[in-house]
Amino acid sequence: MESYAINKEDSMRQTPLAWAARNGHEGVVKALLGRDGIDPDKPNQDNQTPLLLAASNGHEGIVEMLLGRDDVNPDMPDEGGLTPLWWATHNWREGL
């Protein structure tokens, strides 16, 4: 099996986990969170974490998965000082 860097960043400093969280791919997020060495709180170039990306796009299941971990900071603001909770409420998301 080919080895790969689980936290490899693209040109926007987004990891595979960040892309999966942003796009609501719960199965992919679950699989990635089960891998050794995963950084579930790694911010992109705009200081947006996977939690913030999931919350801002209304992906409740992913938000719950990430909030269930001890290595995710639920209050990490983006570069504008806005938190995952702010993004969730700004976008009129219920249940987050």
N, CA, C and O atoms as a MOPAC input file, in Angstrom:
PM7 MOZYME 1SCF
protein

 N      0.84100 1    -1.18200 1     0.00000 1
 C      0.00000 1     0.00000 1     0.00000 1
 C      0.88400 1     1.24300 1     0.00000 1
 O      1.86700 1     1.31200 1     0.73800 1
 N      0.54100 1     2.19900 1    -0.81000 1
 C      1.32400 1     3.42400 1    -0.91400 1
 C      1.11300 1     4.29600 1     0.31900 1
 O     -0.00600 1     4.43600 1     0.81400 1
 N      2.18700 1     4.86700 1     0.79500 1
 C      2.12500 1     5.75700 1     1.94300 1
 C      1.84800 1     7.18800 1     1.48200 1
 O      2.24500 1     7.57700 1     0.38400 1
 N      1.17800 1     7.95800 1     2.30700 1
 C      0.90200 1     9.35600 1     1.98600 1
 C      0.88200 1    10.16800 1     3.27400 1
 O      0.71900 1     9.63100 1     4.37000 1
 N      1.05000 1    11.46400 1     3.11200 1
 C      1.05700 1    12.36000 1     4.26800 1
 C     -0.38600 1    12.73700 1     4.58700 1
 O     -1.02700 1    13.44500 1     3.81000 1
 N     -0.89100 1    12.28100 1     5.69900 1
 C     -2.29300 1    12.46800 1     6.07600 1
 C     -2.65300 1    13.93600 1     6.26800 1
 O     -3.80900 1    14.31500 1     6.07500 1
 N     -1.68600 1    14.76900 1     6.64500 1
 C     -1.93800 1    16.19100 1     6.87200 1
 C     -1.36000 1    17.07300 1     5.76600 1
 O     -1.14100 1    18.26500 1     5.98200 1
 N     -1.11000 1    16.50300 1     4.58300 1
 C     -0.52900 1    17.25900 1     3.47400 1
 C     -1.45700 1    18.40600 1     3.08100 1
 O     -2.66800 1    18.22700 1     2.95200 1
 N     -0.87100 1    19.57600 1     2.89500 1
 C     -1.64200 1    20.77900 1     2.57300 1
 C     -1.59000 1    21.07000 1     1.07800 1
 O     -0.60600 1    20.76300 1     0.40500 1
 N     -2.66500 1    21.66700 1     0.57100 1
 C     -2.67100 1    22.14600 1    -0.80100 1
 C     -2.19900 1    23.60500 1    -0.81600 1
 O     -1.66300 1    24.09200 1     0.17900 1
 N     -2.39400 1    24.29300 1    -1.92600 1
 C     -1.90900 1    25.66900 1    -2.04600 1
 C     -2.61800 1    26.64300 1    -1.11000 1
 O     -2.11000 1    27.73600 1    -0.86000 1
 N     -3.78700 1    26.26200 1    -0.58700 1
 C     -4.51700 1    27.10400 1     0.36900 1
 C     -4.29900 1    26.63300 1     1.80600 1
 O     -4.98500 1    27.06900 1     2.73000 1
 N     -3.32200 1    25.72600 1     1.97300 1
 C     -2.99500 1    25.11900 1     3.26800 1
 C     -4.14700 1    24.29600 1     3.82200 1
 O     -4.27100 1    24.15400 1     5.03900 1
 N     -4.99600 1    23.74800 1     2.94800 1
 C     -6.09100 1    22.88300 1     3.39500 1
 C     -5.67500 1    21.42500 1     3.26700 1
 O     -5.06700 1    21.01500 1     2.27900 1
 N     -6.01500 1    20.66600 1     4.27800 1
 C     -5.71500 1    19.24000 1     4.32600 1
 C     -6.89400 1    18.45000 1     3.74100 1
 O     -7.96700 1    19.00800 1     3.51500 1
 N     -6.68900 1    17.15800 1     3.50100 1
 C     -7.81600 1    16.33500 1     3.06900 1
 C     -8.98400 1    16.38900 1     4.06100 1
 O    -10.14500 1    16.39900 1     3.65200 1
 N     -8.67600 1    16.42400 1     5.36200 1
 C     -9.73500 1    16.51400 1     6.36300 1
 C    -10.51600 1    17.82100 1     6.22300 1
 O    -11.74200 1    17.82400 1     6.32700 1
 N     -9.82500 1    18.90900 1     5.99100 1
 C    -10.50000 1    20.19800 1     5.82900 1
 C    -11.43500 1    20.17100 1     4.62500 1
 O    -12.56500 1    20.65100 1     4.70900 1
 N    -10.97600 1    19.61700 1     3.50700 1
 C    -11.82300 1    19.54100 1     2.31100 1
 C    -13.04200 1    18.65900 1     2.55500 1
 O    -14.15400 1    19.00700 1     2.15800 1
 N    -12.83300 1    17.52200 1     3.20500 1
 C    -13.95300 1    16.62100 1     3.48600 1
 C    -14.95500 1    17.28300 1     4.43100 1
 O    -16.16400 1    17.15400 1     4.24000 1
 N    -14.46000 1    17.98900 1     5.44900 1
 C    -15.34100 1    18.67700 1     6.39600 1
 C    -16.11800 1    19.78800 1     5.70300 1
 O    -17.32000 1    19.93200 1     5.92600 1
 N    -15.45800 1    20.56300 1     4.87800 1
 C    -16.09300 1    21.66800 1     4.14500 1
 C    -17.22200 1    21.16000 1     3.25300 1
 O    -18.27200 1    21.79200 1     3.14400 1
 N    -16.99200 1    20.01200 1     2.61800 1
 C    -17.93800 1    19.50000 1     1.63200 1
 C    -18.93600 1    18.48400 1     2.18400 1
 O    -19.75100 1    17.94400 1     1.43500 1
 N    -18.87600 1    18.22400 1     3.47900 1
 C    -19.88200 1    17.36900 1     4.11100 1
 C    -19.72100 1    15.88100 1     3.87500 1
 O    -20.70500 1    15.14300 1     3.92300 1
 N    -18.50900 1    15.42300 1     3.62200 1
 C    -18.26200 1    14.00800 1     3.36000 1
 C    -18.00100 1    13.27400 1     4.68100 1
 O    -16.85400 1    13.04100 1     5.06300 1
 N    -19.09000 1    12.91700 1     5.36500 1
 C    -18.98600 1    12.33500 1     6.70400 1
 C    -18.16200 1    11.05300 1     6.74300 1
 O    -17.35300 1    10.86400 1     7.65100 1
 N    -18.35800 1    10.17800 1     5.77400 1
 C    -17.60000 1     8.92700 1     5.75400 1
 C    -16.10600 1     9.15800 1     5.62200 1
 O    -15.30800 1     8.47400 1     6.26300 1
 N    -15.73500 1    10.10300 1     4.80600 1
 C    -14.31500 1    10.43100 1     4.62100 1
 C    -13.75700 1    11.04100 1     5.90300 1
 O    -12.65700 1    10.69500 1     6.33400 1
 N    -14.52400 1    11.95500 1     6.51400 1
 C    -14.07600 1    12.56800 1     7.77300 1
 C    -13.87700 1    11.49200 1     8.83200 1
 O    -12.86600 1    11.48900 1     9.53400 1
 N    -14.83200 1    10.58500 1     8.95000 1
 C    -14.72400 1     9.51500 1     9.94700 1
 C    -13.48600 1     8.66500 1     9.69600 1
 O    -12.76000 1     8.33100 1    10.63200 1
 N    -13.24300 1     8.31400 1     8.44000 1
 C    -12.07100 1     7.50300 1     8.10800 1
 C    -10.77300 1     8.25200 1     8.42000 1
 O     -9.84200 1     7.67700 1     8.98500 1
 N    -10.71500 1     9.51100 1     8.05800 1
 C     -9.50400 1    10.29400 1     8.32100 1
 C     -9.26500 1    10.47100 1     9.81500 1
 O     -8.12400 1    10.40000 1    10.27200 1
 N    -10.32600 1    10.69900 1    10.57900 1
 C    -10.17500 1    10.86500 1    12.03000 1
 C     -9.69500 1     9.58600 1    12.70500 1
 O     -9.16600 1     9.63400 1    13.81600 1
 N     -9.87000 1     8.45900 1    12.05600 1
 C     -9.41400 1     7.18700 1    12.59800 1
 C     -7.95600 1     6.88300 1    12.29700 1
 O     -7.42500 1     5.87700 1    12.76600 1
 N     -7.30100 1     7.74000 1    11.51900 1
 C     -5.91200 1     7.50900 1    11.13400 1
 C     -4.94600 1     8.05900 1    12.18100 1
 O     -5.18800 1     9.10100 1    12.78800 1
 N     -3.85800 1     7.34200 1    12.37400 1
 C     -2.79400 1     7.82800 1    13.25400 1
 C     -2.17400 1     9.08100 1    12.65800 1
 O     -1.97800 1     9.16700 1    11.44600 1
 N     -1.87000 1    10.04300 1    13.50100 1
 C     -1.16000 1    11.23600 1    13.08100 1
 C     -2.02700 1    12.33700 1    12.50700 1
 O     -1.51000 1    13.38300 1    12.11600 1
 N     -3.32400 1    12.12800 1    12.44900 1
 C     -4.21100 1    13.14900 1    11.90100 1
 C     -4.22800 1    14.37100 1    12.82500 1
 O     -4.24400 1    14.23300 1    14.04800 1
 N     -4.22400 1    15.54300 1    12.23700 1
 C     -4.34500 1    16.78200 1    13.01300 1
 C     -5.73100 1    17.35900 1    12.71600 1
 O     -5.89800 1    18.03900 1    11.70300 1
 N     -6.72600 1    17.11000 1    13.56800 1
 C     -8.08700 1    17.54100 1    13.28700 1
 C     -8.33300 1    19.02900 1    13.51800 1
 O     -9.43300 1    19.52200 1    13.26600 1
 N     -7.33300 1    19.73600 1    13.98700 1
 C     -7.49200 1    21.15200 1    14.30100 1
 C     -6.55500 1    22.03100 1    13.46300 1
 O     -6.31800 1    23.19000 1    13.80300 1
 N     -6.02600 1    21.47800 1    12.37200 1
 C     -5.04300 1    22.18800 1    11.53600 1
 C     -5.75100 1    23.26300 1    10.71700 1
 O     -6.62300 1    22.94600 1     9.90900 1
 N     -5.38600 1    24.53100 1    10.91600 1
 C     -6.03900 1    25.62000 1    10.17300 1
 C     -5.46800 1    25.78600 1     8.76300 1
 O     -4.32800 1    25.40800 1     8.48900 1
 N     -6.28000 1    26.35500 1     7.88400 1
 C     -5.81900 1    26.67500 1     6.53400 1
 C     -5.23000 1    28.08400 1     6.52100 1
 O     -4.99400 1    28.65700 1     7.58400 1
 N     -4.99100 1    28.64800 1     5.34600 1
 C     -4.34600 1    29.96400 1     5.24500 1
 C     -5.18900 1    31.08600 1     5.84900 1
 O     -4.66100 1    32.14900 1     6.17500 1
 N     -6.48600 1    30.85600 1     5.99900 1
 C     -7.37500 1    31.85000 1     6.60700 1
 C     -7.67000 1    31.53300 1     8.06700 1
 O     -8.59700 1    32.08700 1     8.65900 1
 N     -6.87000 1    30.63200 1     8.64400 1
 C     -7.01500 1    30.17500 1    10.02100 1
 C     -8.36200 1    29.49300 1    10.26200 1
 O     -8.89600 1    29.53700 1    11.37100 1
 N     -8.90600 1    28.86700 1     9.22600 1
 C    -10.16400 1    28.12200 1     9.33000 1
 C     -9.83800 1    26.65200 1     9.57200 1
 O     -9.12800 1    26.02600 1     8.78500 1
 N    -10.35800 1    26.11300 1    10.65800 1
 C    -10.14700 1    24.71400 1    10.99200 1
 C    -11.23200 1    23.85700 1    10.33800 1
 O    -12.23200 1    24.38900 1     9.85800 1
 N    -11.04200 1    22.53500 1    10.31700 1
 C    -12.10000 1    21.66600 1     9.81400 1
 C    -13.43300 1    21.88500 1    10.53500 1
 O    -14.48800 1    21.83000 1     9.90300 1
 N    -13.39900 1    22.13100 1    11.84700 1
 C    -14.63400 1    22.39300 1    12.59200 1
 C    -15.31800 1    23.64500 1    12.07200 1
 O    -16.52400 1    23.63300 1    11.82900 1
 N    -14.57600 1    24.71200 1    11.89900 1
 C    -15.15800 1    25.95500 1    11.39600 1
 C    -15.73800 1    25.74900 1     9.99800 1
 O    -16.82300 1    26.24800 1     9.70100 1
 N    -15.03200 1    25.02400 1     9.14400 1
 C    -15.50900 1    24.78100 1     7.78400 1
 C    -16.79400 1    23.95800 1     7.78600 1
 O    -17.71400 1    24.23900 1     7.01800 1
 N    -16.85500 1    22.94500 1     8.64700 1
 C    -18.06700 1    22.12900 1     8.73400 1
 C    -19.22800 1    22.93800 1     9.29700 1
 O    -20.34700 1    22.85200 1     8.79000 1
 N    -18.97400 1    23.72300 1    10.34000 1
 C    -20.02700 1    24.52900 1    10.96300 1
 C    -20.56100 1    25.58200 1    10.01200 1
 O    -21.76800 1    25.82100 1     9.96400 1
 N    -19.68100 1    26.21000 1     9.25700 1
 C    -20.11500 1    27.28600 1     8.37200 1
 C    -20.89500 1    26.76700 1     7.17400 1
 O    -21.58300 1    27.53000 1     6.49600 1
 N    -20.78700 1    25.47200 1     6.91500 1
 C    -21.51100 1    24.87900 1     5.79900 1
 C    -22.66100 1    23.98200 1     6.24500 1
 O    -23.27200 1    23.29900 1     5.42400 1
 N    -22.95800 1    23.98300 1     7.55000 1
 C    -24.12100 1    23.27400 1     8.06400 1
 C    -24.00400 1    21.76600 1     8.12000 1
 O    -25.01600 1    21.07000 1     8.04200 1
 N    -22.79300 1    21.24200 1     8.25500 1
 C    -22.59800 1    19.79500 1     8.28200 1
 C    -22.58700 1    19.30100 1     9.73300 1
 O    -21.53300 1    19.06900 1    10.32500 1
 N    -23.79300 1    19.15100 1    10.28300 1
 C    -23.96300 1    18.81400 1    11.69700 1
 C    -23.24200 1    17.55300 1    12.13000 1
 O    -22.59800 1    17.53200 1    13.17900 1
 N    -23.34400 1    16.49900 1    11.32900 1
 C    -22.70100 1    15.23700 1    11.70300 1
 C    -21.21200 1    15.37800 1    11.86200 1
 O    -20.62400 1    14.80200 1    12.77700 1
 N    -20.59500 1    16.13500 1    10.98600 1
 C    -19.15100 1    16.35200 1    11.06200 1
 C    -18.81200 1    17.22900 1    12.25000 1
 O    -17.82100 1    16.98400 1    12.93800 1
 N    -19.61800 1    18.24600 1    12.50000 1
 C    -19.41100 1    19.09500 1    13.67400 1
 C    -19.44600 1    18.24100 1    14.93900 1
 O    -18.59500 1    18.39500 1    15.81600 1
 N    -20.41300 1    17.35200 1    15.03700 1
 C    -20.51700 1    16.48800 1    16.21900 1
 C    -19.30400 1    15.58000 1    16.36100 1
 O    -18.79000 1    15.39000 1    17.46400 1
 N    -18.84000 1    15.01300 1    15.23000 1
 C    -17.64700 1    14.15700 1    15.27500 1
 C    -16.44300 1    14.93600 1    15.80200 1
 O    -15.71100 1    14.45700 1    16.66800 1
 N    -16.25200 1    16.13300 1    15.27400 1
 C    -15.09100 1    16.93300 1    15.66500 1
 C    -15.20000 1    17.42500 1    17.09700 1
 O    -14.20400 1    17.44500 1    17.82100 1
 N    -16.39600 1    17.82300 1    17.51900 1
 C    -16.57300 1    18.29300 1    18.89300 1
 C    -16.41200 1    17.17100 1    19.91600 1
 O    -16.17900 1    17.43200 1    21.09700 1
 N    -16.53400 1    15.93600 1    19.46800 1
 C    -16.36300 1    14.79000 1    20.36100 1
 C    -14.91200 1    14.44700 1    20.63800 1
 O    -14.62900 1    13.50300 1    21.37500 1
 N    -13.99800 1    15.19200 1    20.06500 1
 C    -12.56800 1    14.92600 1    20.24200 1
 C    -11.94300 1    15.92300 1    21.21700 1
 O    -12.35200 1    17.08100 1    21.30100 1
 N    -10.94400 1    15.44100 1    21.94700 1
 C    -10.23300 1    16.30900 1    22.89500 1
 C     -9.20500 1    17.20900 1    22.20700 1
 O     -8.75400 1    18.19500 1    22.79000 1
 N     -8.83500 1    16.87200 1    20.97000 1
 C     -7.78700 1    17.62700 1    20.28800 1
 C     -8.34100 1    18.64300 1    19.28400 1
 O     -7.64400 1    19.04700 1    18.35300 1
 N     -9.59300 1    19.05100 1    19.47900 1
 C    -10.21700 1    20.08100 1    18.64400 1
 C    -10.62900 1    21.23900 1    19.54000 1
 O    -11.32600 1    21.04300 1    20.53500 1
 N    -10.20200 1    22.43300 1    19.18900 1
 C    -10.54200 1    23.63200 1    19.94700 1
 C    -11.82600 1    24.23300 1    19.36300 1
 O    -11.79400 1    24.76500 1    18.25400 1
 N    -12.95000 1    24.16200 1    20.07700 1
 C    -14.21200 1    24.66800 1    19.52900 1
 C    -14.27500 1    26.18700 1    19.44000 1
 O    -15.18000 1    26.73100 1    18.80800 1
 N    -13.33400 1    26.87100 1    20.06000 1
 C    -13.34700 1    28.33400 1    20.07400 1
 C    -12.26100 1    28.96400 1    19.20600 1
 O    -12.01300 1    30.16500 1    19.31300 1
 N    -11.61000 1    28.17900 1    18.34900 1
 C    -10.53400 1    28.70100 1    17.49400 1
 C    -11.12700 1    29.64100 1    16.44900 1
 O    -11.90300 1    29.20800 1    15.59700 1
 N    -10.77000 1    30.92100 1    16.50800 1
 C    -11.30800 1    31.87300 1    15.52400 1
 C    -10.54700 1    31.82500 1    14.20000 1
 O     -9.38900 1    31.41000 1    14.14500 1
 N    -11.22000 1    32.25600 1    13.14600 1
 C    -10.54300 1    32.40000 1    11.85600 1
 C     -9.75900 1    33.71000 1    11.84700 1
 O     -9.66500 1    34.37800 1    12.87700 1
 N     -9.19900 1    34.08300 1    10.71000 1
 C     -8.35800 1    35.28700 1    10.67000 1
 C     -9.14300 1    36.56500 1    10.94800 1
 O     -8.55000 1    37.58800 1    11.29200 1
 N    -10.46300 1    36.52200 1    10.80600 1
 C    -11.30500 1    37.67900 1    11.10500 1
 C    -11.82100 1    37.68700 1    12.53300 1
 O    -12.58000 1    38.57500 1    12.92000 1
 N    -11.40100 1    36.68000 1    13.33200 1
 C    -11.82800 1    36.60800 1    14.72500 1
 C    -13.16600 1    35.91000 1    14.93100 1
 O    -13.71800 1    35.95000 1    16.03100 1
 N    -13.69400 1    35.27300 1    13.89300 1
 C    -14.99900 1    34.62700 1    13.98300 1
 C    -14.83900 1    33.14300 1    14.29800 1
 O    -13.97700 1    32.47100 1    13.73100 1
 N    -15.66100 1    32.64400 1    15.19200 1
 C    -15.57300 1    31.26900 1    15.66800 1
 C    -16.52500 1    30.34400 1    14.90300 1
 O    -17.39300 1    30.81700 1    14.16900 1
 N    -16.36000 1    29.02100 1    15.07400 1
 C    -17.29900 1    28.09200 1    14.45000 1
 C    -18.75400 1    28.36900 1    14.85700 1
 O    -19.65600 1    28.27200 1    14.02500 1
 N    -18.98500 1    28.71000 1    16.12500 1
 C    -20.34600 1    29.01100 1    16.56600 1
 C    -20.89200 1    30.23400 1    15.83800 1
 O    -22.05300 1    30.24500 1    15.43000 1
 N    -20.06300 1    31.26400 1    15.67100 1
 C    -20.52400 1    32.44700 1    14.94900 1
 C    -20.91700 1    32.07700 1    13.52700 1
 O    -21.97900 1    32.48100 1    13.05300 1
 N    -20.06600 1    31.30800 1    12.83900 1
 C    -20.36800 1    30.93300 1    11.46600 1
 C    -21.64000 1    30.09700 1    11.38000 1
 O    -22.44000 1    30.28200 1    10.46300 1
 N    -21.83200 1    29.18800 1    12.31900 1
 C    -23.03200 1    28.35100 1    12.30300 1
 C    -24.28500 1    29.19500 1    12.48500 1
 O    -25.28100 1    28.97700 1    11.79500 1
 N    -24.25000 1    30.15000 1    13.39700 1
 C    -25.42700 1    30.98300 1    13.63100 1
 C    -25.60100 1    32.04300 1    12.55000 1
 O    -26.72700 1    32.41300 1    12.21500 1
 N    -24.50600 1    32.52400 1    12.01000 1
 C    -24.59000 1    33.50800 1    10.93000 1
 C    -25.27800 1    32.91200 1     9.70200 1
 O    -26.01800 1    33.59400 1     8.99300 1
 N    -25.02200 1    31.65500 1     9.47300 1
 C    -25.60400 1    30.97700 1     8.31100 1
 C    -26.92000 1    30.28500 1     8.66700 1
 O    -27.40100 1    29.43100 1     7.92100 1
 N    -27.48900 1    30.65300 1     9.79300 1
 C    -28.80600 1    30.16100 1    10.23500 1
 C    -28.86100 1    28.65300 1    10.32700 1
 O    -29.82000 1    28.03600 1     9.86500 1
 N    -27.85200 1    28.05800 1    10.91300 1
 C    -27.81500 1    26.61000 1    11.09500 1
 C    -28.44200 1    26.28000 1    12.44000 1
 O    -28.14000 1    26.91600 1    13.45000 1
 N    -29.31400 1    25.28700 1    12.44400 1
 C    -29.94100 1    24.85800 1    13.69500 1
 C    -29.21600 1    23.64800 1    14.23800 1
 O    -28.62600 1    22.87400 1    13.48600 1
 N    -29.26300 1    23.49000 1    15.53900 1
 C    -28.74500 1    22.29300 1    16.17600 1
 C    -27.25200 1    22.24200 1    16.37800 1
 O    -26.73300 1    21.21000 1    16.80100 1
 N    -26.54400 1    23.30800 1    16.09500 1
 C    -25.10200 1    23.27800 1    16.29400 1
 C    -24.73000 1    24.00100 1    17.56400 1
 O    -23.55000 1    24.08300 1    17.90500 1

